[in-house]
Amino acid sequence: MEHGLIITPVPPPYPYMSMMATGPGLVQLEPLLPWRSDSRLQAASYAALSTSFVAGEPGTYWYVCPTPEHAEKGMVGRFIIR
């Protein structure tokens, strides 16, 4: 399953299509983490991508997987900038 990451100030809960609630976010991780499947386990490897984010002001920010249903099922986290 492909995964992505956006950083947003919009808190959960998120609907099935989380991007409908969060919009494009303040930061987007591009490209999406690559697809892995059971039929390609020999070629599959764990992907690693990175991004950076500089908070413009203190507050609570959320990192969210924008793939449908992922954020709704809990694939989110928060960090607090003081």
Distance bins in CASP14 RR format, pairs under 12 A and 6 or more apart:
PFRMAT RR
TARGET T0000
AUTHOR 0000-0000-0000
RMODE 2
METHOD distances of the structure
MODEL  1
1 32 0 0 0 0 0 1 0 0 0 0 0
1 33 0 0 0 0 1 0 0 0 0 0 0
1 34 0 0 0 0 0 1 0 0 0 0 0
1 35 1 0 0 1 0 0 0 0 0 0 0
1 36 1 0 0 1 0 0 0 0 0 0 0
1 37 0 0 0 0 1 0 0 0 0 0 0
1 38 0 0 0 0 0 1 0 0 0 0 0
1 44 0 0 0 0 0 1 0 0 0 0 0
1 47 0 0 0 0 0 1 0 0 0 0 0
1 65 0 0 0 0 1 0 0 0 0 0 0
1 67 1 0 0 1 0 0 0 0 0 0 0
1 68 0 0 0 0 0 1 0 0 0 0 0
1 69 0 0 0 0 1 0 0 0 0 0 0
1 70 0 0 0 0 1 0 0 0 0 0 0
1 73 0 0 0 0 0 1 0 0 0 0 0
1 75 0 0 0 0 0 1 0 0 0 0 0
2 29 0 0 0 0 0 1 0 0 0 0 0
2 30 0 0 0 0 0 1 0 0 0 0 0
2 31 0 0 0 0 1 0 0 0 0 0 0
2 32 1 0 1 0 0 0 0 0 0 0 0
2 33 1 0 0 1 0 0 0 0 0 0 0
2 34 1 0 0 1 0 0 0 0 0 0 0
2 35 1 0 1 0 0 0 0 0 0 0 0
2 36 0 0 0 0 1 0 0 0 0 0 0
2 37 0 0 0 0 0 1 0 0 0 0 0
2 47 0 0 0 0 1 0 0 0 0 0 0
2 49 0 0 0 0 0 1 0 0 0 0 0
2 65 0 0 0 0 1 0 0 0 0 0 0
2 66 0 0 0 0 1 0 0 0 0 0 0
2 67 1 0 1 0 0 0 0 0 0 0 0
2 68 0 0 0 0 0 1 0 0 0 0 0
2 70 0 0 0 0 1 0 0 0 0 0 0
3 29 0 0 0 0 1 0 0 0 0 0 0
3 31 0 0 0 0 0 1 0 0 0 0 0
3 32 1 0 0 1 0 0 0 0 0 0 0
3 33 1 0 1 0 0 0 0 0 0 0 0
3 34 0 0 0 0 1 0 0 0 0 0 0
3 35 0 0 0 0 1 0 0 0 0 0 0
3 36 0 0 0 0 1 0 0 0 0 0 0
3 46 0 0 0 0 0 1 0 0 0 0 0
3 47 0 0 0 0 1 0 0 0 0 0 0
3 48 0 0 0 0 0 1 0 0 0 0 0
3 49 0 0 0 0 1 0 0 0 0 0 0
3 63 0 0 0 0 0 1 0 0 0 0 0
3 64 0 0 0 0 0 1 0 0 0 0 0
3 65 1 0 1 0 0 0 0 0 0 0 0
3 66 0 0 0 0 1 0 0 0 0 0 0
3 67 1 0 1 0 0 0 0 0 0 0 0
3 68 0 0 0 0 0 1 0 0 0 0 0
3 69 0 0 0 0 0 1 0 0 0 0 0
3 70 1 0 0 1 0 0 0 0 0 0 0
3 71 0 0 0 0 0 1 0 0 0 0 0
3 75 1 0 0 1 0 0 0 0 0 0 0
4 18 0 0 0 0 0 1 0 0 0 0 0
4 19 0 0 0 0 0 1 0 0 0 0 0
4 25 0 0 0 0 0 1 0 0 0 0 0
4 27 0 0 0 0 0 1 0 0 0 0 0
4 28 1 0 0 1 0 0 0 0 0 0 0
4 29 1 0 1 0 0 0 0 0 0 0 0
4 30 0 0 0 0 1 0 0 0 0 0 0
4 31 0 0 0 0 1 0 0 0 0 0 0
4 32 1 0 1 0 0 0 0 0 0 0 0
4 33 1 0 1 0 0 0 0 0 0 0 0
4 34 0 0 0 0 0 1 0 0 0 0 0
4 35 0 0 0 0 0 1 0 0 0 0 0
4 47 0 0 0 0 0 1 0 0 0 0 0
4 49 0 0 0 0 1 0 0 0 0 0 0
4 51 0 0 0 0 0 1 0 0 0 0 0
4 63 0 0 0 0 1 0 0 0 0 0 0
4 64 0 0 0 0 1 0 0 0 0 0 0
4 65 1 0 1 0 0 0 0 0 0 0 0
4 66 1 0 1 0 0 0 0 0 0 0 0
4 67 1 0 0 1 0 0 0 0 0 0 0
4 68 0 0 0 0 0 1 0 0 0 0 0
4 70 0 0 0 0 1 0 0 0 0 0 0
4 71 0 0 0 0 0 1 0 0 0 0 0
4 75 0 0 0 0 1 0 0 0 0 0 0
4 76 0 0 0 0 0 1 0 0 0 0 0
5 18 0 0 0 0 0 1 0 0 0 0 0
5 19 0 0 0 0 0 1 0 0 0 0 0
5 22 0 0 0 0 0 1 0 0 0 0 0
5 25 0 0 0 0 0 1 0 0 0 0 0
5 26 0 0 0 0 0 1 0 0 0 0 0
5 27 1 0 0 1 0 0 0 0 0 0 0
5 28 1 0 0 1 0 0 0 0 0 0 0
5 29 1 1 0 0 0 0 0 0 0 0 0
5 30 0 0 0 0 1 0 0 0 0 0 0
5 31 0 0 0 0 0 1 0 0 0 0 0
5 32 0 0 0 0 1 0 0 0 0 0 0
5 33 0 0 0 0 1 0 0 0 0 0 0
5 47 0 0 0 0 0 1 0 0 0 0 0
5 49 0 0 0 0 1 0 0 0 0 0 0
5 50 0 0 0 0 1 0 0 0 0 0 0
5 51 1 0 0 1 0 0 0 0 0 0 0
5 53 0 0 0 0 0 1 0 0 0 0 0
5 61 0 0 0 0 0 1 0 0 0 0 0
5 62 0 0 0 0 0 1 0 0 0 0 0
5 63 1 0 1 0 0 0 0 0 0 0 0
5 64 1 0 0 1 0 0 0 0 0 0 0
5 65 1 0 0 1 0 0 0 0 0 0 0
5 66 1 0 0 1 0 0 0 0 0 0 0
5 67 0 0 0 0 1 0 0 0 0 0 0
5 70 0 0 0 0 0 1 0 0 0 0 0
5 71 0 0 0 0 0 1 0 0 0 0 0
5 75 0 0 0 0 1 0 0 0 0 0 0
5 76 0 0 0 0 0 1 0 0 0 0 0
5 77 0 0 0 0 0 1 0 0 0 0 0
6 14 0 0 0 0 0 1 0 0 0 0 0
6 18 0 0 0 0 1 0 0 0 0 0 0
6 19 1 0 0 1 0 0 0 0 0 0 0
6 21 0 0 0 0 0 1 0 0 0 0 0
6 22 1 0 0 1 0 0 0 0 0 0 0
6 23 1 0 0 1 0 0 0 0 0 0 0
6 24 1 0 0 1 0 0 0 0 0 0 0
6 25 1 0 1 0 0 0 0 0 0 0 0
6 26 1 0 0 1 0 0 0 0 0 0 0
6 27 1 0 0 1 0 0 0 0 0 0 0
6 28 1 0 1 0 0 0 0 0 0 0 0
6 29 1 0 0 1 0 0 0 0 0 0 0
6 30 0 0 0 0 0 1 0 0 0 0 0
6 32 0 0 0 0 0 1 0 0 0 0 0
6 51 0 0 0 0 1 0 0 0 0 0 0
6 53 0 0 0 0 0 1 0 0 0 0 0
6 61 0 0 0 0 0 1 0 0 0 0 0
6 62 0 0 0 0 1 0 0 0 0 0 0
6 63 1 0 0 1 0 0 0 0 0 0 0
6 64 1 0 1 0 0 0 0 0 0 0 0
6 65 0 0 0 0 1 0 0 0 0 0 0
6 66 1 0 1 0 0 0 0 0 0 0 0
6 67 0 0 0 0 0 1 0 0 0 0 0
6 70 0 0 0 0 0 1 0 0 0 0 0
6 71 0 0 0 0 1 0 0 0 0 0 0
6 75 0 0 0 0 0 1 0 0 0 0 0
6 76 0 0 0 0 0 1 0 0 0 0 0
6 77 0 0 0 0 0 1 0 0 0 0 0
7 22 0 0 0 0 1 0 0 0 0 0 0
7 23 0 0 0 0 0 1 0 0 0 0 0
7 24 0 0 0 0 0 1 0 0 0 0 0
7 25 1 0 0 1 0 0 0 0 0 0 0
7 26 1 0 1 0 0 0 0 0 0 0 0
7 27 1 0 1 0 0 0 0 0 0 0 0
7 28 0 0 0 0 1 0 0 0 0 0 0
7 29 0 0 0 0 1 0 0 0 0 0 0
7 51 0 0 0 0 1 0 0 0 0 0 0
7 52 0 0 0 0 0 1 0 0 0 0 0
7 53 1 0 1 0 0 0 0 0 0 0 0
7 54 0 0 0 0 0 1 0 0 0 0 0
7 55 0 0 0 0 1 0 0 0 0 0 0
7 56 0 0 0 0 0 1 0 0 0 0 0
7 59 0 0 0 0 0 1 0 0 0 0 0
7 60 0 0 0 0 0 1 0 0 0 0 0
7 61 1 0 1 0 0 0 0 0 0 0 0
7 62 1 0 0 1 0 0 0 0 0 0 0
7 63 1 0 1 0 0 0 0 0 0 0 0
7 64 1 0 0 1 0 0 0 0 0 0 0
7 65 0 0 0 0 0 1 0 0 0 0 0
7 66 0 0 0 0 0 1 0 0 0 0 0
7 76 0 0 0 0 0 1 0 0 0 0 0
7 77 0 0 0 0 0 1 0 0 0 0 0
7 78 0 0 0 0 0 1 0 0 0 0 0
7 79 0 0 0 0 1 0 0 0 0 0 0
7 81 0 0 0 0 0 1 0 0 0 0 0
8 14 0 0 0 0 1 0 0 0 0 0 0
8 18 0 0 0 0 1 0 0 0 0 0 0
8 19 0 0 0 0 1 0 0 0 0 0 0
8 21 0 0 0 0 1 0 0 0 0 0 0
8 22 1 0 1 0 0 0 0 0 0 0 0
8 23 1 0 0 1 0 0 0 0 0 0 0
8 24 0 0 0 0 1 0 0 0 0 0 0
8 25 1 0 1 0 0 0 0 0 0 0 0
8 26 1 0 0 1 0 0 0 0 0 0 0
8 27 0 0 0 0 1 0 0 0 0 0 0
8 28 0 0 0 0 1 0 0 0 0 0 0
8 53 0 0 0 0 0 1 0 0 0 0 0
8 60 0 0 0 0 0 1 0 0 0 0 0
8 61 1 0 0 1 0 0 0 0 0 0 0
8 62 1 0 1 0 0 0 0 0 0 0 0
8 63 0 0 0 0 1 0 0 0 0 0 0
8 64 1 0 1 0 0 0 0 0 0 0 0
8 65 0 0 0 0 0 1 0 0 0 0 0
8 66 0 0 0 0 1 0 0 0 0 0 0
8 71 0 0 0 0 1 0 0 0 0 0 0
8 76 0 0 0 0 1 0 0 0 0 0 0
8 77 0 0 0 0 0 1 0 0 0 0 0
8 78 0 0 0 0 0 1 0 0 0 0 0
8 79 0 0 0 0 0 1 0 0 0 0 0
9 21 0 0 0 0 0 1 0 0 0 0 0
9 22 0 0 0 0 1 0 0 0 0 0 0
9 23 0 0 0 0 0 1 0 0 0 0 0
9 25 0 0 0 0 1 0 0 0 0 0 0
9 26 1 0 0 1 0 0 0 0 0 0 0
9 27 0 0 0 0 0 1 0 0 0 0 0
9 53 0 0 0 0 0 1 0 0 0 0 0
9 55 0 0 0 0 1 0 0 0 0 0 0
9 56 0 0 0 0 0 1 0 0 0 0 0
9 57 0 0 0 0 1 0 0 0 0 0 0
9 58 0 0 0 0 0 1 0 0 0 0 0
9 59 1 0 0 1 0 0 0 0 0 0 0
9 60 1 0 0 1 0 0 0 0 0 0 0
9 61 1 0 1 0 0 0 0 0 0 0 0
9 62 1 0 0 1 0 0 0 0 0 0 0
9 63 0 0 0 0 0 1 0 0 0 0 0
9 64 0 0 0 0 0 1 0 0 0 0 0
9 78 0 0 0 0 0 1 0 0 0 0 0
9 79 0 0 0 0 0 1 0 0 0 0 0
9 80 0 0 0 0 0 1 0 0 0 0 0
9 81 0 0 0 0 0 1 0 0 0 0 0
10 18 0 0 0 0 1 0 0 0 0 0 0
10 19 0 0 0 0 0 1 0 0 0 0 0
10 20 0 0 0 0 0 1 0 0 0 0 0
10 21 1 0 1 0 0 0 0 0 0 0 0
10 22 1 0 1 0 0 0 0 0 0 0 0
10 23 1 0 0 1 0 0 0 0 0 0 0
10 24 0 0 0 0 0 1 0 0 0 0 0
10 25 1 0 0 1 0 0 0 0 0 0 0
10 26 0 0 0 0 1 0 0 0 0 0 0
10 60 0 0 0 0 0 1 0 0 0 0 0
10 61 0 0 0 0 1 0 0 0 0 0 0
10 62 1 0 0 1 0 0 0 0 0 0 0
10 63 0 0 0 0 0 1 0 0 0 0 0
10 64 0 0 0 0 1 0 0 0 0 0 0
10 66 0 0 0 0 0 1 0 0 0 0 0
10 71 0 0 0 0 0 1 0 0 0 0 0
10 76 0 0 0 0 0 1 0 0 0 0 0
10 78 0 0 0 0 0 1 0 0 0 0 0
11 18 0 0 0 0 0 1 0 0 0 0 0
11 21 0 0 0 0 1 0 0 0 0 0 0
11 22 0 0 0 0 1 0 0 0 0 0 0
11 59 0 0 0 0 0 1 0 0 0 0 0
11 60 1 0 0 1 0 0 0 0 0 0 0
11 61 0 0 0 0 1 0 0 0 0 0 0
11 62 1 0 0 1 0 0 0 0 0 0 0
11 63 0 0 0 0 0 1 0 0 0 0 0
11 64 0 0 0 0 1 0 0 0 0 0 0
11 71 0 0 0 0 0 1 0 0 0 0 0
11 76 0 0 0 0 1 0 0 0 0 0 0
11 77 0 0 0 0 0 1 0 0 0 0 0
11 78 1 0 0 1 0 0 0 0 0 0 0
11 80 0 0 0 0 0 1 0 0 0 0 0
12 18 0 0 0 0 1 0 0 0 0 0 0
12 21 0 0 0 0 1 0 0 0 0 0 0
12 22 0 0 0 0 1 0 0 0 0 0 0
12 60 0 0 0 0 0 1 0 0 0 0 0
12 62 1 0 0 1 0 0 0 0 0 0 0
12 63 0 0 0 0 0 1 0 0 0 0 0
12 64 0 0 0 0 1 0 0 0 0 0 0
12 65 0 0 0 0 0 1 0 0 0 0 0
12 70 0 0 0 0 0 1 0 0 0 0 0
12 71 1 0 0 1 0 0 0 0 0 0 0
12 72 0 0 0 0 1 0 0 0 0 0 0
12 73 0 0 0 0 0 1 0 0 0 0 0
12 74 1 0 0 1 0 0 0 0 0 0 0
12 75 0 0 0 0 0 1 0 0 0 0 0
12 76 1 0 1 0 0 0 0 0 0 0 0
12 77 0 0 0 0 1 0 0 0 0 0 0
12 78 0 0 0 0 1 0 0 0 0 0 0
13 21 0 0 0 0 1 0 0 0 0 0 0
13 22 0 0 0 0 0 1 0 0 0 0 0
13 62 0 0 0 0 0 1 0 0 0 0 0
13 64 0 0 0 0 0 1 0 0 0 0 0
13 71 0 0 0 0 1 0 0 0 0 0 0
13 72 1 0 0 1 0 0 0 0 0 0 0
13 73 0 0 0 0 0 1 0 0 0 0 0
13 74 0 0 0 0 1 0 0 0 0 0 0
13 76 0 0 0 0 1 0 0 0 0 0 0
14 20 0 0 0 0 1 0 0 0 0 0 0
14 21 1 0 1 0 0 0 0 0 0 0 0
14 22 1 0 0 1 0 0 0 0 0 0 0
14 23 0 0 0 0 0 1 0 0 0 0 0
14 62 0 0 0 0 1 0 0 0 0 0 0
14 63 0 0 0 0 0 1 0 0 0 0 0
14 64 1 0 0 1 0 0 0 0 0 0 0
14 65 0 0 0 0 1 0 0 0 0 0 0
14 66 0 0 0 0 1 0 0 0 0 0 0
14 67 0 0 0 0 0 1 0 0 0 0 0
14 68 0 0 0 0 0 1 0 0 0 0 0
14 69 0 0 0 0 1 0 0 0 0 0 0
14 70 0 0 0 0 1 0 0 0 0 0 0
14 71 1 1 0 0 0 0 0 0 0 0 0
14 72 1 0 1 0 0 0 0 0 0 0 0
14 73 0 0 0 0 1 0 0 0 0 0 0
14 74 0 0 0 0 1 0 0 0 0 0 0
14 75 0 0 0 0 1 0 0 0 0 0 0
14 76 1 0 0 1 0 0 0 0 0 0 0
14 77 0 0 0 0 0 1 0 0 0 0 0
15 21 1 0 1 0 0 0 0 0 0 0 0
15 22 0 0 0 0 1 0 0 0 0 0 0
15 23 0 0 0 0 0 1 0 0 0 0 0
15 64 0 0 0 0 0 1 0 0 0 0 0
15 66 0 0 0 0 0 1 0 0 0 0 0
15 68 0 0 0 0 1 0 0 0 0 0 0
15 69 0 0 0 0 1 0 0 0 0 0 0
15 70 0 0 0 0 0 1 0 0 0 0 0
15 71 0 0 0 0 1 0 0 0 0 0 0
15 72 1 0 0 1 0 0 0 0 0 0 0
15 73 0 0 0 0 0 1 0 0 0 0 0
16 66 0 0 0 0 0 1 0 0 0 0 0
16 67 0 0 0 0 0 1 0 0 0 0 0
16 68 1 0 1 0 0 0 0 0 0 0 0
16 69 1 0 1 0 0 0 0 0 0 0 0
16 70 0 0 0 0 1 0 0 0 0 0 0
16 71 0 0 0 0 1 0 0 0 0 0 0
16 72 1 0 1 0 0 0 0 0 0 0 0
16 73 0 0 0 0 1 0 0 0 0 0 0
17 23 0 0 0 0 0 1 0 0 0 0 0
17 64 0 0 0 0 0 1 0 0 0 0 0
17 65 0 0 0 0 0 1 0 0 0 0 0
17 66 0 0 0 0 1 0 0 0 0 0 0
17 67 0 0 0 0 1 0 0 0 0 0 0
17 68 1 0 1 0 0 0 0 0 0 0 0
17 69 0 0 0 0 1 0 0 0 0 0 0
17 70 0 0 0 0 0 1 0 0 0 0 0
17 71 0 0 0 0 1 0 0 0 0 0 0
17 72 0 0 0 0 1 0 0 0 0 0 0
18 24 0 0 0 0 0 1 0 0 0 0 0
18 25 0 0 0 0 0 1 0 0 0 0 0
18 62 0 0 0 0 1 0 0 0 0 0 0
18 63 0 0 0 0 0 1 0 0 0 0 0
18 64 1 0 1 0 0 0 0 0 0 0 0
18 65 1 0 0 1 0 0 0 0 0 0 0
18 66 1 0 1 0 0 0 0 0 0 0 0
18 67 0 0 0 0 1 0 0 0 0 0 0
18 68 1 0 0 1 0 0 0 0 0 0 0
18 69 0 0 0 0 1 0 0 0 0 0 0
18 70 1 0 0 1 0 0 0 0 0 0 0
18 71 1 1 0 0 0 0 0 0 0 0 0
18 72 1 0 0 1 0 0 0 0 0 0 0
18 73 0 0 0 0 0 1 0 0 0 0 0
18 74 0 0 0 0 1 0 0 0 0 0 0
18 75 0 0 0 0 1 0 0 0 0 0 0
18 76 0 0 0 0 1 0 0 0 0 0 0
19 25 0 0 0 0 1 0 0 0 0 0 0
19 28 0 0 0 0 0 1 0 0 0 0 0
19 64 0 0 0 0 1 0 0 0 0 0 0
19 65 0 0 0 0 0 1 0 0 0 0 0
19 66 1 0 1 0 0 0 0 0 0 0 0
19 67 0 0 0 0 1 0 0 0 0 0 0
19 68 0 0 0 0 1 0 0 0 0 0 0
19 69 0 0 0 0 0 1 0 0 0 0 0
19 70 0 0 0 0 0 1 0 0 0 0 0
19 71 0 0 0 0 1 0 0 0 0 0 0
19 72 0 0 0 0 0 1 0 0 0 0 0
20 64 0 0 0 0 0 1 0 0 0 0 0
20 66 0 0 0 0 1 0 0 0 0 0 0
20 68 0 0 0 0 1 0 0 0 0 0 0
20 71 0 0 0 0 0 1 0 0 0 0 0
20 72 0 0 0 0 0 1 0 0 0 0 0
21 62 0 0 0 0 0 1 0 0 0 0 0
21 64 0 0 0 0 1 0 0 0 0 0 0
21 66 0 0 0 0 0 1 0 0 0 0 0
21 71 0 0 0 0 1 0 0 0 0 0 0
21 72 0 0 0 0 1 0 0 0 0 0 0
21 76 0 0 0 0 0 1 0 0 0 0 0
22 28 0 0 0 0 0 1 0 0 0 0 0
22 61 0 0 0 0 0 1 0 0 0 0 0
22 62 1 0 0 1 0 0 0 0 0 0 0
22 63 0 0 0 0 0 1 0 0 0 0 0
22 64 1 0 1 0 0 0 0 0 0 0 0
22 65 0 0 0 0 0 1 0 0 0 0 0
22 66 1 0 0 1 0 0 0 0 0 0 0
22 71 1 0 0 1 0 0 0 0 0 0 0
22 72 0 0 0 0 0 1 0 0 0 0 0
22 76 0 0 0 0 1 0 0 0 0 0 0
23 64 0 0 0 0 1 0 0 0 0 0 0
23 66 0 0 0 0 1 0 0 0 0 0 0
23 71 0 0 0 0 0 1 0 0 0 0 0
24 30 0 0 0 0 0 1 0 0 0 0 0
24 64 0 0 0 0 0 1 0 0 0 0 0
24 66 0 0 0 0 1 0 0 0 0 0 0
25 51 0 0 0 0 0 1 0 0 0 0 0
25 53 0 0 0 0 0 1 0 0 0 0 0
25 61 0 0 0 0 1 0 0 0 0 0 0
25 62 0 0 0 0 1 0 0 0 0 0 0
25 63 0 0 0 0 0 1 0 0 0 0 0
25 64 0 0 0 0 1 0 0 0 0 0 0
25 66 0 0 0 0 1 0 0 0 0 0 0
26 51 0 0 0 0 0 1 0 0 0 0 0
26 52 0 0 0 0 0 1 0 0 0 0 0
26 53 1 0 0 1 0 0 0 0 0 0 0
26 54 0 0 0 0 1 0 0 0 0 0 0
26 55 0 0 0 0 1 0 0 0 0 0 0
26 56 0 0 0 0 1 0 0 0 0 0 0
26 57 0 0 0 0 0 1 0 0 0 0 0
26 59 0 0 0 0 0 1 0 0 0 0 0
26 61 1 0 0 1 0 0 0 0 0 0 0
26 62 0 0 0 0 1 0 0 0 0 0 0
26 63 0 0 0 0 0 1 0 0 0 0 0
26 64 0 0 0 0 0 1 0 0 0 0 0
26 81 0 0 0 0 0 1 0 0 0 0 0
27 50 0 0 0 0 0 1 0 0 0 0 0
27 51 1 0 1 0 0 0 0 0 0 0 0
27 52 1 0 0 1 0 0 0 0 0 0 0
27 53 1 0 1 0 0 0 0 0 0 0 0
27 54 0 0 0 0 1 0 0 0 0 0 0
27 55 0 0 0 0 0 1 0 0 0 0 0
27 56 0 0 0 0 0 1 0 0 0 0 0
27 61 0 0 0 0 1 0 0 0 0 0 0
27 62 0 0 0 0 0 1 0 0 0 0 0
27 63 0 0 0 0 1 0 0 0 0 0 0
27 64 0 0 0 0 0 1 0 0 0 0 0
27 66 0 0 0 0 0 1 0 0 0 0 0
28 49 0 0 0 0 0 1 0 0 0 0 0
28 51 1 0 0 1 0 0 0 0 0 0 0
28 53 0 0 0 0 0 1 0 0 0 0 0
28 63 0 0 0 0 0 1 0 0 0 0 0
28 64 0 0 0 0 0 1 0 0 0 0 0
28 65 0 0 0 0 0 1 0 0 0 0 0
28 66 0 0 0 0 1 0 0 0 0 0 0
29 47 0 0 0 0 0 1 0 0 0 0 0
29 48 0 0 0 0 0 1 0 0 0 0 0
29 49 1 0 1 0 0 0 0 0 0 0 0
29 50 0 0 0 0 1 0 0 0 0 0 0
29 51 1 0 1 0 0 0 0 0 0 0 0
29 52 0 0 0 0 0 1 0 0 0 0 0
29 53 0 0 0 0 0 1 0 0 0 0 0
29 63 0 0 0 0 1 0 0 0 0 0 0
29 64 0 0 0 0 0 1 0 0 0 0 0
29 65 0 0 0 0 1 0 0 0 0 0 0
29 66 0 0 0 0 1 0 0 0 0 0 0
29 67 0 0 0 0 0 1 0 0 0 0 0
30 49 0 0 0 0 1 0 0 0 0 0 0
30 50 0 0 0 0 0 1 0 0 0 0 0
30 51 0 0 0 0 1 0 0 0 0 0 0
30 66 0 0 0 0 0 1 0 0 0 0 0
31 47 0 0 0 0 1 0 0 0 0 0 0
31 49 1 0 0 1 0 0 0 0 0 0 0
31 51 0 0 0 0 0 1 0 0 0 0 0
32 47 0 0 0 0 1 0 0 0 0 0 0
32 49 0 0 0 0 1 0 0 0 0 0 0
32 65 0 0 0 0 1 0 0 0 0 0 0
32 66 0 0 0 0 1 0 0 0 0 0 0
32 67 1 0 0 1 0 0 0 0 0 0 0
32 70 0 0 0 0 0 1 0 0 0 0 0
33 44 0 0 0 0 0 1 0 0 0 0 0
33 45 0 0 0 0 0 1 0 0 0 0 0
33 46 0 0 0 0 1 0 0 0 0 0 0
33 47 1 0 1 0 0 0 0 0 0 0 0
33 48 0 0 0 0 1 0 0 0 0 0 0
33 49 1 0 0 1 0 0 0 0 0 0 0
33 50 0 0 0 0 0 1 0 0 0 0 0
33 51 0 0 0 0 0 1 0 0 0 0 0
33 65 0 0 0 0 1 0 0 0 0 0 0
33 66 0 0 0 0 0 1 0 0 0 0 0
33 67 0 0 0 0 1 0 0 0 0 0 0
33 70 0 0 0 0 0 1 0 0 0 0 0
33 75 0 0 0 0 0 1 0 0 0 0 0
34 40 0 0 0 0 0 1 0 0 0 0 0
34 43 0 0 0 0 0 1 0 0 0 0 0
34 44 0 0 0 0 1 0 0 0 0 0 0
34 45 0 0 0 0 1 0 0 0 0 0 0
34 46 0 0 0 0 1 0 0 0 0 0 0
34 47 1 0 1 0 0 0 0 0 0 0 0
34 48 0 0 0 0 0 1 0 0 0 0 0
34 49 0 0 0 0 1 0 0 0 0 0 0
35 43 0 0 0 0 0 1 0 0 0 0 0
35 44 0 0 0 0 1 0 0 0 0 0 0
35 45 0 0 0 0 0 1 0 0 0 0 0
35 47 0 0 0 0 1 0 0 0 0 0 0
35 67 0 0 0 0 0 1 0 0 0 0 0
36 42 0 0 0 0 0 1 0 0 0 0 0
36 43 0 0 0 0 1 0 0 0 0 0 0
36 44 1 0 1 0 0 0 0 0 0 0 0
36 45 0 0 0 0 1 0 0 0 0 0 0
36 46 0 0 0 0 1 0 0 0 0 0 0
36 47 0 0 0 0 1 0 0 0 0 0 0
37 43 0 0 0 0 1 0 0 0 0 0 0
37 44 1 0 0 1 0 0 0 0 0 0 0
38 44 0 0 0 0 1 0 0 0 0 0 0
51 63 0 0 0 0 1 0 0 0 0 0 0
53 61 1 0 0 1 0 0 0 0 0 0 0
53 62 0 0 0 0 0 1 0 0 0 0 0
53 63 0 0 0 0 1 0 0 0 0 0 0
53 79 0 0 0 0 1 0 0 0 0 0 0
53 81 0 0 0 0 1 0 0 0 0 0 0
54 61 0 0 0 0 0 1 0 0 0 0 0
54 81 0 0 0 0 1 0 0 0 0 0 0
55 61 1 0 0 1 0 0 0 0 0 0 0
55 79 0 0 0 0 1 0 0 0 0 0 0
55 80 0 0 0 0 1 0 0 0 0 0 0
55 81 1 0 1 0 0 0 0 0 0 0 0
55 82 0 0 0 0 1 0 0 0 0 0 0
56 81 0 0 0 0 1 0 0 0 0 0 0
57 81 1 0 0 1 0 0 0 0 0 0 0
57 82 0 0 0 0 0 1 0 0 0 0 0
58 79 0 0 0 0 0 1 0 0 0 0 0
58 80 0 0 0 0 1 0 0 0 0 0 0
58 81 1 0 1 0 0 0 0 0 0 0 0
58 82 1 0 1 0 0 0 0 0 0 0 0
59 78 0 0 0 0 1 0 0 0 0 0 0
59 79 0 0 0 0 1 0 0 0 0 0 0
59 80 1 0 0 1 0 0 0 0 0 0 0
59 81 1 0 1 0 0 0 0 0 0 0 0
59 82 1 0 0 1 0 0 0 0 0 0 0
60 76 0 0 0 0 0 1 0 0 0 0 0
60 77 0 0 0 0 0 1 0 0 0 0 0
60 78 1 0 1 0 0 0 0 0 0 0 0
60 79 1 0 0 1 0 0 0 0 0 0 0
60 80 1 0 1 0 0 0 0 0 0 0 0
60 81 1 0 0 1 0 0 0 0 0 0 0
60 82 0 0 0 0 0 1 0 0 0 0 0
61 76 0 0 0 0 0 1 0 0 0 0 0
61 77 0 0 0 0 1 0 0 0 0 0 0
61 78 1 0 0 1 0 0 0 0 0 0 0
61 79 1 0 1 0 0 0 0 0 0 0 0
61 80 1 0 0 1 0 0 0 0 0 0 0
61 81 1 0 0 1 0 0 0 0 0 0 0
61 82 0 0 0 0 0 1 0 0 0 0 0
62 71 0 0 0 0 1 0 0 0 0 0 0
62 74 0 0 0 0 0 1 0 0 0 0 0
62 75 0 0 0 0 0 1 0 0 0 0 0
62 76 1 0 1 0 0 0 0 0 0 0 0
62 77 1 0 1 0 0 0 0 0 0 0 0
62 78 1 0 1 0 0 0 0 0 0 0 0
62 79 0 0 0 0 1 0 0 0 0 0 0
62 80 0 0 0 0 0 1 0 0 0 0 0
62 81 0 0 0 0 0 1 0 0 0 0 0
63 70 0 0 0 0 0 1 0 0 0 0 0
63 71 0 0 0 0 1 0 0 0 0 0 0
63 74 0 0 0 0 0 1 0 0 0 0 0
63 75 0 0 0 0 1 0 0 0 0 0 0
63 76 1 0 0 1 0 0 0 0 0 0 0
63 77 1 0 1 0 0 0 0 0 0 0 0
63 78 1 0 0 1 0 0 0 0 0 0 0
63 79 1 0 0 1 0 0 0 0 0 0 0
64 70 0 0 0 0 1 0 0 0 0 0 0
64 71 1 0 1 0 0 0 0 0 0 0 0
64 72 0 0 0 0 0 1 0 0 0 0 0
64 73 0 0 0 0 0 1 0 0 0 0 0
64 74 0 0 0 0 1 0 0 0 0 0 0
64 75 1 0 0 1 0 0 0 0 0 0 0
64 76 1 0 1 0 0 0 0 0 0 0 0
64 77 1 0 0 1 0 0 0 0 0 0 0
64 78 0 0 0 0 1 0 0 0 0 0 0
65 71 1 0 1 0 0 0 0 0 0 0 0
65 72 0 0 0 0 1 0 0 0 0 0 0
65 73 0 0 0 0 1 0 0 0 0 0 0
65 74 0 0 0 0 1 0 0 0 0 0 0
65 75 1 0 1 0 0 0 0 0 0 0 0
65 76 1 0 0 1 0 0 0 0 0 0 0
65 77 0 0 0 0 1 0 0 0 0 0 0
66 72 0 0 0 0 0 1 0 0 0 0 0
66 75 0 0 0 0 1 0 0 0 0 0 0
66 76 0 0 0 0 0 1 0 0 0 0 0
67 73 0 0 0 0 0 1 0 0 0 0 0
67 74 0 0 0 0 0 1 0 0 0 0 0
67 75 1 0 0 1 0 0 0 0 0 0 0
67 76 0 0 0 0 0 1 0 0 0 0 0
68 75 0 0 0 0 0 1 0 0 0 0 0
69 75 0 0 0 0 1 0 0 0 0 0 0
70 76 0 0 0 0 1 0 0 0 0 0 0
70 77 0 0 0 0 0 1 0 0 0 0 0
71 77 0 0 0 0 1 0 0 0 0 0 0
END
